[in-house]
Amino acid sequence: MREFGYARALDISGAVALLSTEPDARLLGGGTNLVDLMKAGVERPALLIDVRELPLDGIEFSHDAGLRIGATVTNSDLAAHPDVRRHYPGLAQAVLAGASGQLRNMATVGGNLLQRTRCGYFTDLSKPCNKRAPGSGCPALTGEHHNHAILGASAHCVATHPSDMAVALAAFDAVISYETADGPGESPIAQFYPPVGDTPHIETALPPGALITGVTLPPAPVAAHARYRKVRERASYAFAIGSVAAALDVQDGVVREVRLAFGAVASRPWRARTAERVLTGGPASAEAFAAAADAELAAAEPLPENGYKVTLTRNLVVAVLTELAEEATR
């Protein structure tokens, strides 16, 4: 392992200042992804800046302002918070679907947003990877890709984003706040993860030297009627092969509002806006849910070994929305 420096930041300005002193610095929250990548040699920071002591571990909710989550809140605390469970149950379910209890006790919200793909070619230094070494190629296109992207991929990268939490955040229009040496900034989650295009190594829209300080979910009454469903290859502690975050508001059998986001199908959480448009104002029926999913997935371009994800995602949409519609009539 490459030798590296270590510094503990006690305030936001101090953390940002430390970032500006070393271009190869990395922020250390729980370390559940970064440390693994360091062990594999993928990440080789010159300086680790420990941000766990920053005053960013609060969760606040109001009906007017929505939900505000600090960047150093642990996944366990986020999932257990009563306001999250009551007003954004889909978010709590998504967090609980990720990793193990021990890892959730360490992992932070900011770190979760920045975790990197689990594509085997990315973590194997003996293989080329455009995300790790731009211009070297993407062997997943013709190699192992059964759990890779079917939407929004490119000839340069077909890896998927691993976060469960980010899928729920995408469904509810989260806004990521950050701090830089030039002052604070914000990025809607729809812009936070750029399309993969020909620059798969550019994974977020964060400016250089930025520190994530928190996430805000705008007020959304429909979020109280939400669910996150994840399918994986074993019963626990596995990344998704497909997931859906959904919220539904139904009145007299008609869809008044719907939120949909897919996970494990693209390089970023996939907000299913086409499906939302198809459903809004129409019947809350299994047939309508299937038609909406088909409209969204018409853009899918599966590889030879991951076409199953189209059917899997379609079935997830129908199952989750049907359950929510049935709950609305009780």
C-alpha positions as CSV (number, residue, x, y, z in Angstrom):
1,M,0.0,0.0,0.0
2,R,1.2,3.5,-0.8
3,E,2.1,5.6,2.2
4,F,-0.4,8.4,2.9
5,G,-0.9,11.2,5.4
6,Y,-3.8,11.4,7.8
7,A,-5.5,14.5,9.2
8,R,-8.7,15.0,11.2
9,A,-10.9,17.9,10.3
10,L,-12.9,19.5,13.2
11,D,-14.8,22.1,11.2
12,I,-16.0,22.5,7.6
13,S,-13.6,25.3,6.6
14,G,-10.7,23.3,7.9
15,A,-11.7,20.2,5.9
16,V,-12.0,22.3,2.7
17,A,-8.7,24.0,3.4
18,L,-7.0,20.6,3.8
19,L,-8.5,19.5,0.5
20,S,-7.0,22.5,-1.3
21,T,-3.5,21.7,-0.1
22,E,-3.3,18.2,-1.7
23,P,-4.8,17.3,-5.1
24,D,-4.6,13.6,-4.2
25,A,-6.5,14.0,-0.9
26,R,-9.6,11.9,-0.2
27,L,-12.3,12.4,2.4
28,L,-12.7,9.6,4.9
29,G,-16.1,9.0,6.5
30,G,-16.9,5.5,7.4
31,G,-14.3,4.2,4.9
32,T,-16.5,1.2,3.9
33,N,-15.7,1.7,0.2
34,L,-12.6,3.9,0.1
35,V,-10.5,1.7,2.3
36,D,-11.4,-1.4,0.2
37,L,-10.3,0.4,-2.9
38,M,-7.1,1.5,-1.3
39,K,-6.4,-2.2,-0.4
40,A,-7.0,-3.1,-4.0
41,G,-4.7,-0.3,-5.3
42,V,-7.5,1.4,-7.2
43,E,-7.4,4.4,-4.9
44,R,-4.0,5.7,-3.9
45,P,-4.5,8.9,-1.9
46,A,-1.6,11.0,-0.6
47,L,-3.8,12.3,2.2
48,L,-6.8,11.0,4.1
49,I,-9.0,13.7,5.7
50,D,-11.1,12.3,8.4
51,V,-14.5,14.1,8.5
52,R,-16.4,12.0,11.0
53,E,-16.0,14.7,13.7
54,L,-17.6,17.5,11.6
55,P,-20.9,18.9,12.9
56,L,-22.9,17.3,10.1
57,D,-24.6,14.5,11.9
58,G,-28.1,16.0,12.2
59,I,-31.5,15.1,10.7
60,E,-34.2,17.7,10.6
61,F,-37.8,17.5,9.2
62,S,-40.5,20.1,8.7
63,H,-43.6,20.0,6.5
64,D,-42.5,23.3,5.0
65,A,-38.8,22.6,4.4
66,G,-38.8,18.8,3.9
67,L,-36.0,16.5,5.2
68,R,-32.5,17.7,5.8
69,I,-29.8,15.1,6.3
70,G,-26.2,15.8,7.4
71,A,-23.4,14.3,5.4
72,T,-21.9,12.4,8.3
73,V,-25.2,10.8,9.5
74,T,-24.7,7.1,9.5
75,N,-26.8,4.8,7.4
76,S,-28.1,3.1,10.5
77,D,-29.2,6.4,12.1
78,L,-30.8,7.5,8.9
79,A,-32.9,4.4,8.6
80,A,-33.9,4.4,12.2
81,H,-34.9,8.1,12.5
82,P,-38.7,8.4,13.2
83,D,-39.2,11.3,10.8
84,V,-37.5,9.3,8.0
85,R,-39.6,6.2,8.7
86,R,-42.8,8.2,8.9
87,H,-42.5,10.7,6.0
88,Y,-40.0,8.9,3.7
89,P,-40.4,5.2,4.4
90,G,-39.0,4.3,0.9
91,L,-35.7,5.9,1.9
92,A,-35.5,4.0,5.1
93,Q,-36.2,0.8,3.3
94,A,-33.5,1.5,0.7
95,V,-30.9,2.2,3.3
96,L,-31.8,-1.0,5.2
97,A,-31.5,-3.0,2.0
98,G,-27.9,-2.0,1.6
99,A,-24.9,-3.8,3.1
100,S,-24.9,-5.3,6.6
101,G,-25.8,-3.9,10.0
102,Q,-22.1,-3.5,10.9
103,L,-21.4,-1.6,7.7
104,R,-24.4,0.6,8.0
105,N,-23.2,1.6,11.5
106,M,-20.0,3.0,9.9
107,A,-21.1,4.2,6.4
108,T,-22.1,7.8,6.0
109,V,-24.7,9.6,3.8
110,G,-22.0,11.6,2.0
111,G,-19.9,8.5,1.5
112,N,-22.8,6.5,0.2
113,L,-23.4,9.1,-2.5
114,L,-19.8,8.9,-3.6
115,Q,-19.3,5.2,-3.5
116,R,-17.9,3.7,-6.7
117,T,-19.0,0.9,-9.0
118,R,-18.4,-2.7,-8.0
119,C,-17.7,-3.8,-11.6
120,G,-15.0,-6.5,-11.4
121,Y,-13.0,-4.9,-14.1
122,F,-12.8,-1.6,-12.3
123,T,-11.4,-3.3,-9.2
124,D,-8.9,-5.5,-11.0
125,L,-5.7,-3.6,-11.8
126,S,-4.7,-6.3,-14.3
127,K,-7.6,-5.4,-16.6
128,P,-8.3,-2.2,-18.6
129,C,-11.1,0.1,-17.4
130,N,-12.1,3.5,-18.8
131,K,-13.5,4.5,-15.4
132,R,-10.2,3.8,-13.7
133,A,-7.8,4.5,-16.6
134,P,-9.5,6.7,-19.2
135,G,-8.9,5.5,-22.8
136,S,-7.9,1.9,-21.8
137,G,-11.2,0.3,-22.9
138,C,-14.2,-1.5,-21.4
139,P,-13.7,-5.3,-21.3
140,A,-17.2,-5.7,-19.8
141,L,-18.7,-5.1,-23.2
142,T,-17.6,-8.5,-24.4
143,G,-16.8,-10.1,-21.0
144,E,-18.7,-10.6,-17.8
145,H,-21.6,-8.2,-17.8
146,H,-24.7,-10.0,-16.4
147,N,-25.2,-7.3,-13.7
148,H,-24.3,-4.3,-15.9
149,A,-26.3,-1.5,-17.3
150,I,-29.2,-1.7,-19.7
151,L,-30.0,2.1,-19.7
152,G,-27.9,5.1,-20.4
153,A,-24.7,3.2,-21.0
154,S,-22.1,3.8,-23.7
155,A,-19.4,2.1,-25.6
156,H,-17.0,3.5,-23.0
157,C,-18.6,2.0,-19.9
158,V,-21.5,-0.3,-18.9
159,A,-21.0,-0.3,-15.2
160,T,-23.8,0.3,-12.8
161,H,-24.1,2.6,-9.7
162,P,-24.2,0.5,-6.6
163,S,-26.1,2.7,-4.1
164,D,-29.6,1.8,-2.9
165,M,-30.0,5.0,-0.9
166,A,-29.3,7.1,-4.0
167,V,-32.2,5.4,-5.9
168,A,-34.7,6.6,-3.3
169,L,-33.1,10.0,-3.2
170,A,-33.6,10.3,-6.9
171,A,-37.2,9.4,-6.7
172,F,-37.8,12.3,-4.3
173,D,-35.7,15.0,-6.1
174,A,-33.0,15.3,-3.4
175,V,-30.6,18.2,-3.5
176,I,-27.0,17.7,-2.5
177,S,-25.3,20.6,-0.7
178,Y,-21.5,21.1,-0.7
179,E,-18.8,23.5,0.4
180,T,-15.8,24.6,-1.5
181,A,-13.1,27.2,-1.0
182,D,-15.2,29.6,-3.0
183,G,-18.3,29.0,-0.9
184,P,-21.3,26.8,-0.7
185,G,-23.1,25.2,-3.6
186,E,-26.0,22.8,-4.5
187,S,-26.7,20.2,-7.1
188,P,-30.0,18.5,-7.8
189,I,-29.4,14.7,-7.8
190,A,-30.7,14.6,-11.4
191,Q,-27.5,16.6,-12.3
192,F,-25.2,15.2,-9.6
193,Y,-24.5,12.0,-11.5
194,P,-23.7,13.0,-15.2
195,P,-24.4,10.7,-18.1
196,V,-21.6,8.2,-18.7
197,G,-20.9,9.3,-22.3
198,D,-17.2,9.2,-23.2
199,T,-16.1,10.3,-19.7
200,P,-17.0,7.5,-17.3
201,H,-14.2,8.6,-15.0
202,I,-16.2,11.7,-14.2
203,E,-18.6,10.2,-11.8
204,T,-20.2,13.3,-10.1
205,A,-20.7,17.0,-10.8
206,L,-19.0,18.0,-7.6
207,P,-16.4,20.7,-8.3
208,P,-12.7,20.0,-7.4
209,G,-12.1,20.3,-3.6
210,A,-15.7,20.0,-2.7
211,L,-17.0,18.6,0.6
212,I,-20.6,17.3,0.7
213,T,-22.3,18.8,3.7
214,G,-25.8,17.4,3.4
215,V,-28.8,16.3,1.4
216,T,-32.3,17.9,1.3
217,L,-35.5,16.2,0.2
218,P,-38.1,18.8,-0.7
219,P,-41.6,18.5,0.8
220,A,-43.4,15.6,-0.9
221,P,-46.5,14.2,0.7
222,V,-46.6,11.4,-1.8
223,A,-43.3,10.2,-0.2
224,A,-45.2,8.9,2.8
225,H,-46.7,6.3,0.5
226,A,-43.5,4.9,-0.8
227,R,-41.7,1.6,-1.0
228,Y,-38.3,0.3,-2.0
229,R,-37.9,-3.2,-3.5
230,K,-34.6,-4.8,-4.2
231,V,-33.8,-8.0,-6.0
232,R,-30.3,-9.6,-5.4
233,E,-28.6,-12.9,-6.1
234,R,-28.6,-14.0,-2.4
235,A,-30.9,-13.2,0.5
236,S,-28.7,-10.6,2.2
237,Y,-25.7,-8.4,2.0
238,A,-25.5,-8.3,-1.8
239,F,-25.7,-5.5,-4.4
240,A,-28.9,-5.2,-6.4
241,I,-29.4,-6.8,-9.8
242,G,-32.5,-4.7,-10.0
243,S,-34.4,-2.3,-7.7
244,V,-37.3,0.1,-7.7
245,A,-38.1,3.1,-5.5
246,A,-41.8,4.0,-5.9
247,A,-44.4,6.3,-4.4
248,L,-48.0,6.5,-5.4
249,D,-51.0,8.8,-4.7
250,V,-54.3,7.4,-5.9
251,Q,-57.8,8.9,-5.6
252,D,-60.9,7.2,-6.9
253,G,-58.7,4.7,-8.9
254,V,-56.8,7.4,-10.7
255,V,-53.1,8.2,-10.3
256,R,-52.7,11.7,-9.0
257,E,-49.0,11.5,-8.5
258,V,-46.3,8.9,-8.9
259,R,-42.5,8.8,-8.3
260,L,-40.4,6.0,-9.8
261,A,-36.6,5.4,-9.9
262,F,-34.7,2.3,-10.8
263,G,-31.4,0.9,-9.4
264,A,-28.8,-1.4,-10.8
265,V,-29.7,-0.6,-14.4
266,A,-27.5,2.4,-15.2
267,S,-24.4,4.2,-14.2
268,R,-26.6,6.4,-12.0
269,P,-29.9,6.1,-10.3
270,W,-32.4,6.1,-13.1
271,R,-35.4,8.4,-12.6
272,A,-38.2,6.9,-14.7
273,R,-39.8,10.1,-15.9
274,T,-41.4,8.6,-19.0
275,A,-43.2,6.0,-16.9
276,E,-44.3,8.8,-14.5
277,R,-45.8,10.8,-17.4
278,V,-47.6,7.8,-18.8
279,L,-49.2,7.0,-15.4
280,T,-50.2,10.4,-14.1
281,G,-53.9,11.0,-14.6
282,G,-54.5,7.4,-15.7
283,P,-55.9,4.3,-14.0
284,A,-54.1,2.7,-11.1
285,S,-54.2,-0.8,-12.6
286,A,-51.6,-3.5,-13.2
287,E,-52.1,-3.1,-16.9
288,A,-51.3,0.6,-16.8
289,F,-48.3,0.0,-14.5
290,A,-46.9,-2.6,-17.0
291,A,-47.5,-0.2,-20.0
292,A,-45.7,2.6,-18.2
293,A,-42.8,0.3,-17.4
294,D,-42.6,-0.8,-21.0
295,A,-42.6,2.8,-22.1
296,E,-39.6,3.6,-19.9
297,L,-37.7,0.4,-20.8
298,A,-38.2,0.9,-24.5
299,A,-34.9,2.8,-24.4
300,A,-33.0,-0.2,-22.9
301,E,-30.1,-1.6,-24.8
302,P,-29.2,-4.8,-23.0
303,L,-26.0,-6.7,-23.6
304,P,-26.2,-10.5,-24.5
305,E,-26.1,-11.6,-20.8
306,N,-28.2,-9.0,-19.0
307,G,-31.4,-8.8,-21.0
308,Y,-33.2,-10.4,-18.1
309,K,-33.0,-7.0,-16.3
310,V,-35.7,-5.6,-18.6
311,T,-38.2,-8.2,-17.6
312,L,-37.1,-8.0,-13.9
313,T,-37.5,-4.3,-13.7
314,R,-40.8,-4.4,-15.5
315,N,-42.1,-7.0,-13.0
316,L,-40.8,-5.0,-10.0
317,V,-42.6,-1.9,-11.2
318,V,-45.9,-3.7,-11.6
319,A,-45.6,-5.5,-8.2
320,V,-44.6,-2.5,-6.2
321,L,-47.1,-0.1,-7.7
322,T,-49.9,-2.7,-7.4
323,E,-49.1,-3.1,-3.7
324,L,-49.2,0.7,-3.2
325,A,-52.4,1.0,-5.1
326,E,-54.1,-1.7,-3.0
327,E,-52.9,0.0,0.2
328,A,-54.5,3.3,-1.0
329,T,-57.9,1.6,-1.1
330,R,-57.8,0.2,2.4
